[in-house]
Amino acid sequence: MNAPAASLTPAETLRAALAGLLDGLPPRQAAQAVERLIATYRGATPTGAPILRDRADVAAYAAYRMPATFEAVRSALEAFARAVPGWAPGDHVDVGGGTGAAAWAVSATWDGGRPVTVLDWAEPALALGRELAAAHPALKDARWQRARITAELTLASTDLVTVSYVLNELTAPDRAALVDAAAGAARAVVIVEPGTPDGYARVIEARDRLVSAGFRIAAPCPHSAACPIAPGTDWCHFSARVSRSSLHRQVKGGSLAYEDEKFSYVAATRLPATPAAARVVRKPQIRKGQVLLDLCETDPSLRRTTVTKRHGDLYRAARDTDWGDAWPPAG
Ligand SMILES: C[S@@+](CC[C@H](N)C(=O)[O-])C[C@H]1O[C@@H](n2cnc3c(N)ncnc32)[C@H](O)[C@@H]1O
């Protein structure tokens, strides 16, 4: 029997709610819905109408993608929260929120409830998001509102705007309008995209607009100056570990218990923020007696540093440091 919802973490509550989603749906049918969705996402976006058209689409999206987008947003928010300690959003608007992954991630990052509004143009996604959120005390009063992102978009003033895995589905003018609307409405804006060269390029475009609007970058960058990566040579991205459900194993084959979701992000704010001194931007390489860390630093520059046994405590800390962490570790 499941423990009562109150004793579960938001991540566990979400997992339990998603597990029930495909109950009653024959496994083959669930796998087919996911395969159709993957094929649609491989096609041309943006589309003139919502990709998530009906209950089967959104159930497939939620079961297959939401655990990964939730973990990616949660990682971005945790990095943001470390740069702005002591602050928690008093309210939150999630634009293109779909089934609500970012709303769940916000509740996993900051304790307590807050007014939450999820905006999306796909009614079936909002309906399922509302259904899933009923299982979570912090989200059961969230507002799920139909809204189309266009160049005319305006947002009511709020503490936090999240935009996760949405920019990819918009035209360039709509992307710009959305970022400007978020900058005009919020004290903090967190944008997450797939960790691909294109996803990174959209994040950089948004980052530039946020900085022009007077925001400071809280994470992942240690500074608000231009990104030191020469366009087209590399892309800044991170990785979040996601437990695989039985649906994942069915669609992707194999028996791995987890997979790694690659994502790019920017978290910017008008609040006083203390970004990391440097950030680990690749998977650390652990060698005998040494750890190689690729760092983005405040100069701004990208630099590899080698931490050896001779560095004592710092070496032990380097061995525990992950891709995406701040360096050196706090304390
Ligand atoms: C890949 S899903 C991401 C959903 C959610 N943010 C997440 O991270 O799981 C993209 C979402 O953006 C929404 N979307 C795309 N274009 C939109 C538009 N022009 N107006 C409103 N919503 C849009 C879709 O309906 C969908 O829910």
Ligand as a Chemical Component Dictionary entry (heavy atoms), coordinates in Angstrom:
data_LIG
# 
_chem_comp.id                   LIG 
_chem_comp.type                 NON-POLYMER 
_chem_comp.pdbx_formal_charge   0 
_chem_comp.three_letter_code    LIG 
# 
loop_
_chem_comp_atom.comp_id 
_chem_comp_atom.atom_id 
_chem_comp_atom.alt_atom_id 
_chem_comp_atom.type_symbol 
_chem_comp_atom.charge 
_chem_comp_atom.model_Cartn_x 
_chem_comp_atom.model_Cartn_y 
_chem_comp_atom.model_Cartn_z 
_chem_comp_atom.pdbx_ordinal 
LIG C1  C1  C 0  7.547 19.873 -24.611 1  
LIG S1  S1  S 1  6.122 20.478 -23.803 2  
LIG C2  C2  C 0  6.804 21.030 -22.223 3  
LIG C3  C3  C 0  5.786 21.000 -21.140 4  
LIG C4  C4  C 0  6.310 21.341 -19.759 5  
LIG N1  N1  N 0  6.734 22.732 -19.690 6  
LIG C5  C5  C 0  7.419 20.420 -19.345 7  
LIG O1  O1  O 0  8.532 20.902 -19.101 8  
LIG O2  O2  O -1 7.190 19.204 -19.247 9  
LIG C6  C6  C 0  5.816 22.020 -24.612 10 
LIG C7  C7  C 0  4.566 22.699 -24.114 11 
LIG O3  O3  O 0  4.470 23.993 -24.699 12 
LIG C8  C8  C 0  3.134 24.213 -25.093 13 
LIG N2  N2  N 0  3.110 25.208 -26.192 14 
LIG C9  C9  C 0  3.779 25.128 -27.370 15 
LIG N3  N3  N 0  3.498 26.209 -28.142 16 
LIG C10 C10 C 0  2.631 26.968 -27.423 17 
LIG C11 C11 C 0  1.979 28.207 -27.687 18 
LIG N4  N4  N 0  2.170 28.886 -28.828 19 
LIG N5  N5  N 0  1.164 28.702 -26.735 20 
LIG C12 C12 C 0  0.976 28.035 -25.563 21 
LIG N6  N6  N 0  1.565 26.878 -25.264 22 
LIG C13 C13 C 0  2.398 26.335 -26.179 23 
LIG C14 C14 C 0  2.667 22.832 -25.519 24 
LIG O4  O4  O 0  1.264 22.711 -25.567 25 
LIG C15 C15 C 0  3.320 21.934 -24.490 26 
LIG O5  O5  O 0  2.510 21.730 -23.367 27 
# 
loop_
_chem_comp_bond.comp_id 
_chem_comp_bond.atom_id_1 
_chem_comp_bond.atom_id_2 
_chem_comp_bond.value_order 
_chem_comp_bond.pdbx_ordinal 
LIG C1  S1  SING 1  
LIG S1  C2  SING 2  
LIG S1  C6  SING 3  
LIG C2  C3  SING 4  
LIG C3  C4  SING 5  
LIG C4  N1  SING 6  
LIG C4  C5  SING 7  
LIG C5  O1  DOUB 8  
LIG C5  O2  SING 9  
LIG C6  C7  SING 10 
LIG C7  O3  SING 11 
LIG C7  C15 SING 12 
LIG O3  C8  SING 13 
LIG C8  N2  SING 14 
LIG C8  C14 SING 15 
LIG N2  C9  SING 16 
LIG N2  C13 SING 17 
LIG C9  N3  DOUB 18 
LIG N3  C10 SING 19 
LIG C10 C11 SING 20 
LIG C10 C13 DOUB 21 
LIG C11 N4  SING 22 
LIG C11 N5  DOUB 23 
LIG N5  C12 SING 24 
LIG C12 N6  DOUB 25 
LIG N6  C13 SING 26 
LIG C14 O4  SING 27 
LIG C14 C15 SING 28 
LIG C15 O5  SING 29 
# 
